[in-house]
Protein backbone atom coordinates (compact mmCIF):
# COMPACT_ATOMS: atom_id res chain seq x y z
CA UNK A 1 0.00 0.00 0.00
CA UNK A 2 1.31 3.41 -0.98
CA UNK A 3 2.24 5.57 1.99
CA UNK A 4 0.78 9.06 2.11
CA UNK A 5 1.11 12.25 4.10
CA UNK A 6 -2.00 14.14 5.18
CA UNK A 7 -2.46 17.89 5.02
CA UNK A 8 -5.36 19.48 6.90
CA UNK A 9 -6.34 22.85 5.48
CA UNK A 10 -9.53 24.78 6.24
CA UNK A 11 -11.13 21.70 7.74
CA UNK A 12 -10.43 19.44 4.77
CA UNK A 13 -7.92 16.58 4.69
CA UNK A 14 -5.74 16.05 1.64
CA UNK A 15 -3.38 13.16 1.00
CA UNK A 16 -0.10 13.26 -0.91
CA UNK A 17 2.20 10.35 -1.82
CA UNK A 18 5.31 9.77 0.29
CA UNK A 19 8.28 8.97 -1.96
CA UNK A 20 11.21 7.00 -0.54
CA UNK A 21 14.61 7.02 -2.23
CA UNK A 22 16.98 4.07 -2.48
CA UNK A 23 19.02 5.40 0.47
CA UNK A 24 15.93 5.87 2.64
CA UNK A 25 15.49 9.62 2.18
CA UNK A 26 11.83 10.64 2.04
CA UNK A 27 9.93 13.33 0.16
CA UNK A 28 6.31 14.43 -0.09
CA UNK A 29 5.10 14.45 -3.69
CA UNK A 30 3.18 17.72 -3.91
CA UNK A 31 2.64 17.58 -7.66
CA UNK A 32 -1.13 17.94 -7.17
CA UNK A 33 -0.99 20.40 -4.24
CA UNK A 34 -2.16 23.48 -6.13
CA UNK A 35 -4.81 21.53 -8.04
CA UNK A 36 -6.26 20.08 -4.85
CA UNK A 37 -5.88 22.99 -2.44
CA UNK A 38 -5.08 26.12 -4.44
CA UNK A 39 -1.83 26.41 -2.43
CA UNK A 40 1.79 26.46 -3.55
CA UNK A 41 4.88 26.02 -1.38
CA UNK A 42 7.40 28.77 -0.64
CA UNK A 43 10.99 27.58 -0.25
CA UNK A 44 13.57 30.35 -0.84
CA UNK A 45 16.80 28.82 -2.09
CA UNK A 46 15.01 25.47 -2.66
CA UNK A 47 16.81 23.95 0.34
CA UNK A 48 13.81 21.73 1.12
CA UNK A 49 12.60 21.06 -2.41
CA UNK A 50 13.39 18.01 -4.53
CA UNK A 51 13.22 19.00 -8.19
CA UNK A 52 13.59 15.55 -9.73
CA UNK A 53 14.19 11.84 -9.26
CA UNK A 54 17.81 11.01 -10.07
CA UNK A 55 19.99 7.88 -10.09
CA UNK A 56 23.30 9.71 -10.56
CA UNK A 57 24.69 11.08 -7.29
CA UNK A 58 23.87 10.50 -3.64
CA UNK A 59 25.03 12.82 -0.90
CA UNK A 60 24.27 13.01 2.82
CA UNK A 61 25.34 16.33 4.28
CA UNK A 62 24.85 15.25 7.89
CA UNK A 63 27.05 12.15 7.54
CA UNK A 64 29.52 13.53 4.99
CA UNK A 65 28.73 10.96 2.28
CA UNK A 66 29.19 11.43 -1.48
CA UNK A 67 28.75 8.63 -4.03
CA UNK A 68 28.65 8.58 -7.84
CA UNK A 69 26.31 5.86 -9.14
CA UNK A 70 26.65 4.19 -5.72
CA UNK A 71 30.46 4.22 -5.59
CA UNK A 72 32.03 6.22 -2.70
CA UNK A 73 34.00 9.26 -3.79
CA UNK A 74 36.92 8.03 -1.69
CA UNK A 75 37.26 4.89 -3.84
CA UNK A 76 36.98 6.78 -7.13
CA UNK A 77 39.59 9.35 -6.07
CA UNK A 78 42.01 6.59 -5.11
CA UNK A 79 41.46 4.03 -7.86
CA UNK A 80 39.74 5.65 -10.85
CA UNK A 81 40.72 8.15 -13.54
CA UNK A 82 38.77 11.23 -14.57
CA UNK A 83 37.95 9.65 -17.94
CA UNK A 84 36.67 6.46 -16.29
CA UNK A 85 34.65 8.45 -13.73
CA UNK A 86 33.17 10.51 -16.57
CA UNK A 87 32.08 7.33 -18.33
CA UNK A 88 30.54 6.08 -15.07
CA UNK A 89 28.50 9.23 -14.53
CA UNK A 90 27.33 9.55 -18.12
CA UNK A 91 26.57 5.88 -18.84
CA UNK A 92 25.58 4.62 -15.40
CA UNK A 93 28.20 1.89 -15.02
CA UNK A 94 31.95 1.44 -14.86
CA UNK A 95 33.35 0.72 -18.33
CA UNK A 96 34.88 -2.55 -19.41
CA UNK A 97 38.47 -2.42 -20.62
CA UNK A 98 37.24 -2.27 -24.22
CA UNK A 99 34.65 0.44 -23.46
CA UNK A 100 37.24 2.56 -21.68
CA UNK A 101 39.67 2.17 -24.58
CA UNK A 102 37.04 3.18 -27.14
CA UNK A 103 35.93 6.14 -25.02
CA UNK A 104 39.53 7.33 -24.64
CA UNK A 105 40.12 6.99 -28.39
CA UNK A 106 36.99 9.02 -29.12
CA UNK A 107 38.11 11.72 -26.68
CA UNK A 108 41.48 11.87 -28.41
CA UNK A 109 39.95 11.98 -31.91
CA UNK A 110 37.63 14.85 -30.95
CA UNK A 111 40.19 16.98 -29.12
CA UNK A 112 40.84 19.50 -31.89
CA UNK A 113 38.53 22.47 -32.39
CA UNK A 114 37.55 23.86 -35.76
CA UNK A 115 40.26 26.24 -37.00
CA UNK A 116 37.62 28.88 -37.75
CA UNK A 117 36.93 29.10 -34.01
CA UNK A 118 40.29 30.76 -33.55
CA UNK A 119 38.77 33.92 -34.98
CA UNK A 120 36.30 34.07 -32.09
CA UNK A 121 39.05 33.65 -29.51
CA UNK A 122 41.22 36.28 -31.17
CA UNK A 123 38.44 38.86 -31.16
CA UNK A 124 37.58 38.63 -27.48
CA UNK A 125 39.21 41.49 -25.57
CA UNK A 126 42.48 40.33 -24.03
CA UNK A 127 41.17 41.21 -20.56
CA UNK A 128 38.14 38.90 -20.94
CA UNK A 129 37.62 36.44 -18.12
CA UNK A 130 38.37 32.91 -19.43
CA UNK A 131 35.10 31.67 -17.95
CA UNK A 132 33.04 34.07 -20.04
CA UNK A 133 35.02 33.15 -23.14
CA UNK A 134 34.60 29.42 -22.54
CA UNK A 135 30.87 29.70 -21.90
CA UNK A 136 30.43 31.66 -25.14
CA UNK A 137 32.49 29.19 -27.13
CA UNK A 138 30.52 26.21 -25.84
CA UNK A 139 27.36 27.84 -27.20
CA UNK A 140 29.17 28.51 -30.49
CA UNK A 141 29.99 24.81 -30.89
CA UNK A 142 26.38 24.23 -31.93
CA UNK A 143 27.01 26.25 -35.10
CA UNK A 144 30.07 24.20 -36.03
CA UNK A 145 28.61 20.76 -35.37
CA UNK A 146 25.08 20.25 -36.77
CA UNK A 147 22.84 17.46 -35.62
CA UNK A 148 23.48 13.91 -36.80
CA UNK A 149 20.74 11.68 -38.18
CA UNK A 150 20.71 8.96 -35.53
CA UNK A 151 19.63 10.13 -32.05
CA UNK A 152 21.79 7.67 -30.10
CA UNK A 153 24.79 8.35 -32.32
CA UNK A 154 24.22 12.07 -31.97
CA UNK A 155 24.14 11.91 -28.18
CA UNK A 156 27.26 9.78 -27.89
CA UNK A 157 29.24 11.87 -30.36
CA UNK A 158 28.01 15.21 -29.01
CA UNK A 159 28.76 14.28 -25.41
CA UNK A 160 32.24 12.98 -26.23
CA UNK A 161 32.97 15.94 -28.48
CA UNK A 162 32.20 18.49 -25.77
CA UNK A 163 34.04 16.58 -23.03
CA UNK A 164 37.13 16.49 -25.24
CA UNK A 165 37.01 19.95 -26.76
CA UNK A 166 36.26 21.81 -23.52
CA UNK A 167 39.81 21.36 -22.20
CA UNK A 168 41.23 22.48 -25.57
CA UNK A 169 39.00 25.56 -25.59
CA UNK A 170 39.82 26.30 -21.95
CA UNK A 171 43.55 26.37 -22.64
CA UNK A 172 42.99 28.41 -25.79
CA UNK A 173 41.01 31.00 -23.84
CA UNK A 174 43.94 31.32 -21.43
CA UNK A 175 46.66 31.40 -24.10
CA UNK A 176 44.90 34.12 -26.07
CA UNK A 177 44.54 36.35 -23.00
CA UNK A 178 48.31 36.06 -22.56
CA UNK A 179 49.12 36.54 -26.24
CA UNK A 180 50.87 33.15 -26.25
CA UNK A 181 51.13 30.52 -28.98
CA UNK A 182 48.33 27.96 -28.98
CA UNK A 183 49.45 24.46 -28.01
CA UNK A 184 47.58 21.65 -29.75
CA UNK A 185 46.58 18.37 -28.02
CA UNK A 186 48.88 15.38 -28.42
CA UNK A 187 47.61 11.84 -29.15
CA UNK A 188 50.23 10.27 -26.88
CA UNK A 189 49.06 12.04 -23.73
CA UNK A 190 46.19 11.23 -21.37
CA UNK A 191 43.27 13.59 -20.79
CA UNK A 192 44.83 15.33 -17.77
CA UNK A 193 48.38 15.29 -19.12
CA UNK A 194 47.17 16.84 -22.36
CA UNK A 195 45.53 19.68 -20.47
CA UNK A 196 48.69 20.44 -18.50
CA UNK A 197 50.79 20.39 -21.67
CA UNK A 198 48.39 22.64 -23.59
CA UNK A 199 48.27 24.99 -20.63
CA UNK A 200 51.94 25.34 -19.78
CA UNK A 201 54.04 24.21 -22.72
CA UNK A 202 55.71 26.89 -24.86
CA UNK A 203 58.19 26.97 -27.77
CA UNK A 204 60.88 28.45 -25.52
CA UNK A 205 60.25 26.39 -22.38
CA UNK A 206 58.97 22.83 -22.85
CA UNK A 207 56.73 21.70 -20.01
CA UNK A 208 57.72 18.59 -18.09
CA UNK A 209 54.67 16.72 -16.79
CA UNK A 210 55.03 15.69 -13.15
CA UNK A 211 53.11 12.54 -12.15
CA UNK A 212 52.09 13.98 -8.77
CA UNK A 213 50.80 17.17 -10.39
CA UNK A 214 48.87 15.09 -12.92
CA UNK A 215 47.43 12.95 -10.12
CA UNK A 216 46.39 16.05 -8.16
CA UNK A 217 44.59 17.43 -11.22
CA UNK A 218 42.96 14.05 -11.89
CA UNK A 219 41.59 13.87 -8.34
CA UNK A 220 40.53 17.53 -8.37
CA UNK A 221 38.37 16.87 -11.42
CA UNK A 222 36.97 13.60 -10.01
CA UNK A 223 35.95 15.34 -6.78
CA UNK A 224 34.11 18.05 -8.73
CA UNK A 225 32.51 15.77 -11.35
CA UNK A 226 29.01 15.94 -9.85
CA UNK A 227 27.33 17.14 -6.68
CA UNK A 228 23.61 16.48 -6.92
CA UNK A 229 21.19 19.36 -7.66
CA UNK A 230 23.48 22.33 -7.02
CA UNK A 231 23.02 25.77 -8.59
CA UNK A 232 24.72 25.05 -11.94
CA UNK A 233 23.36 21.51 -12.31
CA UNK A 234 19.83 22.72 -11.59
CA UNK A 235 20.39 25.38 -14.24
CA UNK A 236 21.43 22.76 -16.81
CA UNK A 237 18.28 20.77 -16.03
CA UNK A 238 16.14 23.92 -16.06
CA UNK A 239 17.33 25.03 -19.49
CA UNK A 240 17.27 21.47 -20.81
CA UNK A 241 13.64 21.08 -19.71
CA UNK A 242 12.73 23.67 -22.32
CA UNK A 243 14.36 21.39 -24.93
CA UNK A 244 17.10 23.90 -25.61
CA UNK A 245 20.01 22.33 -27.44
CA UNK A 246 22.66 20.46 -25.48
CA UNK A 247 25.37 23.11 -25.87
CA UNK A 248 23.10 25.92 -24.73
CA UNK A 249 22.12 23.95 -21.62
CA UNK A 250 25.75 23.30 -20.66
CA UNK A 251 26.73 26.89 -21.37
CA UNK A 252 23.96 28.06 -19.03
CA UNK A 253 25.39 25.81 -16.33
CA UNK A 254 28.82 27.37 -16.84
CA UNK A 255 27.37 30.84 -16.39
CA UNK A 256 25.66 29.75 -13.17
CA UNK A 257 28.92 28.22 -11.94
CA UNK A 258 30.75 31.51 -12.39
CA UNK A 259 29.38 33.11 -9.19
CA UNK A 260 31.61 33.43 -6.08
CA UNK A 261 29.07 31.56 -3.94
CA UNK A 262 29.28 28.54 -6.24
CA UNK A 263 32.11 27.62 -8.63
CA UNK A 264 33.94 30.87 -8.09
CA UNK A 265 34.49 30.05 -4.42
CA UNK A 266 37.97 28.62 -4.96
CA UNK A 267 39.00 31.82 -6.73
CA UNK A 268 37.44 33.83 -3.91
CA UNK A 269 39.62 31.93 -1.40
CA UNK A 270 42.84 33.03 -3.10
CA UNK A 271 41.59 36.59 -3.54
CA UNK A 272 40.72 36.69 0.17
CA UNK A 273 44.18 35.39 1.09
CA UNK A 274 45.77 38.03 -1.15
CA UNK A 275 43.76 40.78 0.54
CA UNK A 276 44.62 39.50 4.01
CA UNK A 277 48.31 39.30 3.07
CA UNK A 278 48.26 42.91 1.86
CA UNK A 279 46.63 44.02 5.12
CA UNK A 280 49.34 42.14 7.08
CA UNK A 281 46.99 41.12 9.88
CA UNK A 282 47.81 38.19 12.14
CA UNK A 283 45.91 34.91 11.82
CA UNK A 284 44.41 35.51 15.27
CA UNK A 285 43.06 38.88 14.13
CA UNK A 286 41.64 37.31 10.97
CA UNK A 287 39.87 34.58 12.94
CA UNK A 288 38.53 37.15 15.42
CA UNK A 289 37.06 39.16 12.54
CA UNK A 290 35.42 36.03 11.14
CA UNK A 291 33.73 35.41 14.49
CA UNK A 292 32.52 39.00 14.87
CA UNK A 293 28.92 39.20 13.66
CA UNK A 294 29.22 42.97 13.26
CA UNK A 295 32.22 42.69 10.93
CA UNK A 296 31.23 42.29 7.24
CA UNK A 297 34.41 40.27 6.62
CA UNK A 298 33.73 36.71 5.49
CA UNK A 299 36.23 33.87 5.69
CA UNK A 300 35.92 32.15 2.32
CA UNK A 301 36.43 28.39 1.99
CA UNK A 302 35.00 27.41 5.37
CA UNK A 303 31.68 25.65 5.94
CA UNK A 304 29.29 24.34 3.29
CA UNK A 305 25.66 24.85 2.31
CA UNK A 306 24.89 21.13 2.52
CA UNK A 307 27.62 19.42 4.54
CA UNK A 308 27.14 19.77 8.28
CA UNK A 309 30.34 17.90 8.98
CA UNK A 310 33.71 17.70 7.23
CA UNK A 311 33.32 17.85 3.45
CA UNK A 312 34.40 14.34 2.27
CA UNK A 313 36.04 15.86 -0.80
CA UNK A 314 38.07 18.22 1.40
CA UNK A 315 39.59 15.29 3.30
CA UNK A 316 40.83 13.77 0.05
CA UNK A 317 42.22 16.89 -1.56
CA UNK A 318 43.85 18.03 1.69
CA UNK A 319 46.11 14.95 1.64
CA UNK A 320 47.04 15.64 -1.99
CA UNK A 321 47.62 19.31 -1.27
CA UNK A 322 49.95 18.58 1.64
CA UNK A 323 51.93 16.13 -0.49
CA UNK A 324 52.13 18.54 -3.40
CA UNK A 325 53.30 21.48 -1.29
CA UNK A 326 56.01 19.34 0.30
CA UNK A 327 57.23 18.02 -3.04
CA UNK A 328 57.14 21.26 -5.01
CA UNK A 329 58.54 23.29 -2.10
CA UNK A 330 56.55 26.27 -3.35
CA UNK A 331 57.54 29.56 -1.76
CA UNK A 332 54.26 31.46 -1.60
CA UNK A 333 53.12 33.69 1.28
CA UNK A 334 49.46 33.12 0.37
CA UNK A 335 49.82 29.38 0.70
CA UNK A 336 51.68 29.83 3.99
CA UNK A 337 48.79 31.97 5.26
CA UNK A 338 46.30 29.32 4.13
CA UNK A 339 48.12 26.62 6.08
CA UNK A 340 48.07 28.79 9.23
CA UNK A 341 44.35 29.51 8.85
CA UNK A 342 43.61 25.84 8.35
CA UNK A 343 45.46 24.87 11.54
CA UNK A 344 43.57 27.43 13.61
CA UNK A 345 40.16 26.58 12.17
CA UNK A 346 40.58 22.85 12.78
CA UNK A 347 41.35 23.42 16.46
CA UNK A 348 39.09 26.38 17.26
CA UNK A 349 35.92 25.50 19.22
CA UNK A 350 33.87 28.20 17.47
CA UNK A 351 34.64 26.80 14.02
CA UNK A 352 34.06 23.22 15.14
CA UNK A 353 30.76 24.03 16.92
CA UNK A 354 29.49 25.90 13.85
CA UNK A 355 30.67 23.22 11.39
CA UNK A 356 33.01 25.72 9.76
CA UNK A 357 35.53 23.19 8.52
CA UNK A 358 37.77 24.01 5.54
CA UNK A 359 35.83 22.85 2.50
CA UNK A 360 36.86 21.54 -0.91
CA UNK A 361 37.08 25.09 -2.30
CA UNK A 362 39.65 26.05 0.32
CA UNK A 363 41.95 23.13 -0.47
CA UNK A 364 41.37 23.16 -4.22
CA UNK A 365 42.38 26.83 -4.35
CA UNK A 366 45.64 25.88 -2.64
CA UNK A 367 46.25 22.92 -4.98
CA UNK A 368 45.50 24.86 -8.16
CA UNK A 369 47.77 27.70 -7.10
CA UNK A 370 50.57 25.24 -6.25
CA UNK A 371 50.22 23.67 -9.72
CA UNK A 372 50.56 27.10 -11.28
CA UNK A 373 47.00 27.63 -12.51
CA UNK A 374 46.25 31.39 -12.71
CA UNK A 375 43.53 32.56 -10.33
CA UNK A 376 41.17 33.65 -13.10
CA UNK A 377 41.27 30.09 -14.48
CA UNK A 378 40.09 28.46 -11.23
CA UNK A 379 36.40 28.51 -12.16
CA UNK A 380 37.24 27.15 -15.60
CA UNK A 381 39.02 24.24 -13.91
CA UNK A 382 35.88 23.61 -11.86
CA UNK A 383 33.76 23.70 -15.04
CA UNK A 384 35.90 21.07 -16.78
CA UNK A 385 35.56 18.81 -13.75
CA UNK A 386 31.81 19.34 -13.41
CA UNK A 387 31.12 18.74 -17.11
CA UNK A 388 30.55 14.94 -16.83
CA UNK A 389 27.96 15.56 -14.11
CA UNK A 390 26.19 18.22 -16.16
CA UNK A 391 26.13 15.87 -19.13
CA UNK A 392 24.75 13.00 -17.03
CA UNK A 393 22.09 15.23 -15.44
CA UNK A 394 21.07 16.72 -18.79
CA UNK A 395 20.88 13.25 -20.35
CA UNK A 396 18.80 11.90 -17.46
CA UNK A 397 16.32 14.74 -17.91
CA UNK A 398 16.35 14.31 -21.69
CA UNK A 399 15.57 10.58 -21.38
CA UNK A 400 12.83 11.02 -18.76
CA UNK A 401 9.45 10.15 -20.39
CA UNK A 402 7.70 12.03 -17.59
CA UNK A 403 9.90 15.10 -17.94
CA UNK A 404 8.15 18.47 -17.78
CA UNK A 405 9.09 22.06 -18.51
CA UNK A 406 10.48 23.44 -15.25
CA UNK A 407 8.30 26.35 -14.22
CA UNK A 408 8.46 27.40 -10.52
CA UNK A 409 5.68 29.47 -8.97
CA UNK A 410 5.98 32.60 -6.85
CA UNK A 411 4.17 34.50 -4.10
CA UNK A 412 3.35 37.95 -5.45
CA UNK A 413 4.02 40.85 -3.02
CA UNK A 414 3.54 43.85 -5.32
CA UNK A 415 0.75 46.41 -5.68
CA UNK A 416 -2.87 45.44 -5.97
CA UNK A 417 -4.72 46.42 -9.15
CA UNK A 418 -4.03 50.04 -10.13
CA UNK A 419 -5.25 52.08 -13.07
CA UNK A 420 -3.03 53.75 -15.60
CA UNK A 421 -2.52 57.49 -15.05
CA UNK A 422 -1.83 59.65 -18.16
CA UNK A 423 1.58 61.28 -18.01
CA UNK A 424 0.24 64.87 -17.79
CA UNK A 425 -1.75 63.92 -14.63
CA UNK A 426 1.19 62.39 -12.70
N, C-alpha and C positions, 0 to 999 in steps of 0.2 A: 504493500500500500504506500502510495506517495505521501511523504511527509509534507505538512503545510505549516505556515505561520499565520496566525490570525491578527487582523487589525480591526479594532473597534473604533468607529468614527460616526459621530452623531447618532449613536444608538444602534447602528447597523454593524454587523460582523462580516468581514471580508477575509477570504483565505487566499494565500499566495504560496506557490511551490517553494520548498526548501531544497536548494541544490547543494550537493556534497561533492567536493573535488576528490581526486584520487589520493591526496595526502590528508584528507579529513577536514579541510577548510570548508566552511559553510557560507552560503549566500542566499538571500531572499530574492526570488525572481519577481521583480515588480513590473514586468513587461505590460501587464494589464492594469496597473495601478490607476492611471489617469482615466482609462475607459470605465473602470468600475466605480471610482470614487470622485473623479474630477480633480484629484490632487497630483502634484508632482513632488519629487524630493529635491531638497536643496543641500548640496554637498560641495562647498567651495574647495577647490583644489582636488576634488575627486578622491580624497584619501579613503573614503569608505564605499566607493562605487566600483564594482566590477564591470568592465566595459565589454568583455567577451569571454568565451570559453577558449582555453589555449592548452596545447599539449607540448609546448616548447620549453619553457623555463619555470622552475619552481624556486621560490625564495621564501624564507621565514625570517622576518626581521627580528623577532624576539629571540630566536635560537641561533641566529647567524648562519643560516643554511642557504646555499645557492647550488642548484643543479641544472645542467643542460640536458634535456631529454632523459632525465633520471640519473645522470652521472654526476657525482660531486665535483665541484669546481677544483677541489684540491687534487683529484686524480687526473683531471684533464691538464692542469697546469704542470704537473710532474711528468706525465707520460705521453701526452698528445702533442701534436703540432697545430699551428693556427689553421693550416689548410685542412687537416683532418677534422678539427673542431668545426670549421665552417661547413664541411660536408655533413657532419652530424646534425647541426642546427637546421640546415636547409632541407635535408632529405629525411631526417627523423631516425637515422640509424648510423652507427659507425661503418665506414666503408670497408669492403674487402680489400685485399692487396691490389687486385686488378682495378677495382673502382677508384681507389686512391691514386693509382698510377694514371688512369685515364683523366681524372679530374685535374691532376697536376699538369698533365700534358696540355689539356684545354686551357688552363690558366696561363701557361707559357705561350701558347699559340695566340692568345688574345691580348697579350700584354702591350702591344704597340697601339698608339692612338693614330687616328687619321692625320696625315701631315697637314691638311688644311686647318686643323684645329690649332696649329701653332699661331695662326693669325689672330685668333681670339686671345690667346695668352699674351701675345706681344702688344695687343692694344689695350689691355687693362693697365691703369696707372700703376707705376712701379710701387707706390705706397699701398696698394690694395692689400687687404688682409687675405692670406691664402685660403681661409675658410670660405669667404665670399666668392673667390675665384673658383674654388673647387665645386661649390654648390651650383654655380652658374654653368660650369662645364658639364656637370652631370646631366642637367636639364638639356644642354645642347647635344648630348649624345643621341638623343631621340631623333634628331635631324639627320645624323650621319648613319644610323643603323635602322632602316625601316623594318616593319614587321615581317616575319617569315610566315610561310603558309601553314605549317603544322603547329598547333598550339603547344604541344608538349616540347617539340623541338625549339620553338621560340622561347619558352620559359627557360629551358636548360641553357641555351646559348646566351640569352640576354643576361641571366643571372651570372653566369661564368664570365661573360664579357665585362660586366661592371665590376665584379670582384677583382678582376685582373687589372683593368685599366685605371681603377681609382688610385692605386699606389703610383702608377706612372704619371697620372694627372696631378697628384699631390706633389710629387717631386718637381714636376714642371712648373707648377705655380710658385714654388719656392725659388727655383733657379732663375725664373724670369724676374722676380722681385729683386734678385741680387745682380742681375745682368750677367749671369754665368752661362756657360755652355751646357746645353741639355745633354744628359747622359741617358742613353737608351738601355732598356732591359737586356740582360744576357741570358741565353738559354741554359747555361751551365750552372746558374745560381738558383737557390730556393727562393720562395716567396719573400721571406724576411731579408735574406741576404741581398736579394735584388733591390729591395727598397733602400737598404743602407748604402749600397753601391751607387744607385741613382741619386741619392741624396748628397753624398759626401765625396764621391770621386771627382777628380778634375784632371785636365790634361797636364797640369804642372805638378800635381801631388796625388799620385794614385792612392786610393783608399784601401787599407788592409782590414779585412773583416775579422773581427775578434769573436770567437765562439761564445764567450760569456755575454758580450754585448748583443749578439744575435739571439741568444737564449732569453735575455731580459726583454727584448722587443717581442719575441714570440709569446712569452707569458703575459706581457702587458696587453697584447691584442686578445689573447684568449680570455683574460679576466674581464675585458670590456665587450666581449662578443654579443652578449645579450643580458638584459636585466629586467625582464618582465615588462609591464605596461608603464614605462617611464615617460617623461615628457616627449622625447623625440620619437620613441616607438609608437606611442599613442597618436602622434601626428602622422606618421607613415600610414597607420591603419585608418585614421580619419580621412586623409586625402585619398587613399586607395579605395575607401568605401564609396566614393563618388565615381569610381571606375576611371580615375585619371590614369594616365600611362605610368608604367613602372618607374621610369626615370624621374618623372615629376614627383611621385610619391617619396622616393628616396631623397631627392633634393630638398623637399619640404622638411624631412626629418633632419637633414644636415643643418638647415636654418634654425630649427628648434634647438638643436644641440649646441649652437653657438653661444647661448646665454651663459653668463658667469655662475648662475645657480644650477646649471646642468653640466654640459660638456666643457664649458669654459672654466670650470672650477679648478682644474689643475694649473691652468695659466694664471688664474687669480691667486693661487698659493704662491707662485714665484713672484708675482707682482707685489704681493703683500710683504714677502720676505725682503724684496728690494727696497720697499718703502721703509720698513723697520730698520734695515741696515743703514739707510741714509740718515734716519733720525737718531741712530746710535743709542737707542734705549737698551737697558739690560733686559734679559729674559724675564726676570722677576717683575719688572715694570710692565712688560708686554702682557704677561699672564694676569696681572692685577687689572689692567685695562679691559681685558677680555671678560673678567668677572664682574666688572662695574656695569650695572644696568643703565646707568646714566651716561655712559661713554658710548658714542656711536661706533667705535672701533669694533670690527668683527674679525675673529681669528679664523681665517679660511682653512679648509682641509680638516676640520675637526667636527665629529658628529655626522649623522646621516638622517635623511628624511624617513627612511624605512627601518634601517638597522638600529635596534635598541641595545645592541651589544657590539662587540668588536666586529667590524666589517670583515667577512671571511677572505675577501680579496686583498684587503690591506695586510693581513697576516702573511700571505704568500709573497706579495711584492716587497714587503719590508725585508724579508730574508734576501731576496735578490738584490735589493738596493744596498743593503749592508755589504754584501759580497762584492758588488760592482764598485762601490766607493773605496773599499780596501784595495781592490786590484788596480783600479785606474789611478789611485792616489791623487784624485782631483783636488786642486787647491782652489777653493771657492768659498768666500765668506758667507754666501747665501745658504749653501749646503751645510756649512758649519752651524749657522743659526738654526736651520731646520732640525738638525740633530739635537741641539740643546732644547728646543721647544718640545720635541718629541719626548725627551727624557723627563721633562717637568710634567707634561700632560699625563703621562702614563703613571705617575706617582702622586699626582695631586688629587686629594679627596673630592674637590669641587668637580673636576673634570670626570672623575670616575662615577660620582653620584649622579651626574647629569648625562652620562653616556656620551661624553665628548671625547671619544677615542680618535686618534688620527685615522682618517679614512683612506680609501684607495686613491683619491685625488691628491692627498698630501704626499703619499709615497711615490705615486706615478710622476708627479711634478719633479721630485728629486731624481728619479731614475732617468727621465727624459732629458733633464738638464745635464746629468752626468754623461749621458751618451753623446751629447752635443747638439740635441734638437733645439732649434731656436724657439723662444717662448711663444711667438705668434703662430708656430706650427703645432702647438700642443693639442688644440682642439681638432685639428686635422688628423692627428695621430689617433685620437679618440674615435673620430668618424670612420677611419679605416677599420679599426677594431670592431666597431659596432655594426658595420655593414652586414655581416652574415646574419645577425639577429634581425635587422630591419628586413632583409630579404625573406627570412623565414616567417616573420610576422606578416609581411605583406602577402606572401604566398598562402599562408593559412587563411587569411581573410578572403583572398581571391578564390580559393577552393571551397569556401564555406557555402553550401547550398542555401543556408538560412541567413546568409549575410544581408545586412540592411545598410542603407545610407545612414551614416552617423549624423544625428541631428539633436544635440542637447536642447533642453528647455531652459527657461529662465524665470525669475520672479521679478516682474516689472516694478520699479520704484519711482517712476517719473511722474509728470503732471497728469492729472485727470483730463478729460476732454476739454479742449479750449478752442475758441473760434479764431479764425484768421483776422488780424487787424491790418487794414490798409496802411501803407507806409506813412502817409501824411497825417494819420491819426495816432501814431505811436509817440 
